[in-house]
Amino acid sequence: MNTISTTGLSTAAVVAIACNILVALLILVLILILCKACKVPSSQEGVPVLTLENARQRNEQRCLLTA
């Protein structure tokens, strides 16, 4: 007589669990990479923002240097 154990997991179930754990780890690594790549600087002073006023000042400085 063949007896089937009801307490153990089948091979397919173990493989499925292992694959799901692997996918979860890869998603976690992807989230960490995205968080590092999209990190916004905390201080806005260090962020170079080109505004119209800055562009005018640079043009005036260029004119003074060439004159």
Residue pairs with C-beta under 8 A, 6 or more apart in sequence:
9 17
41 47
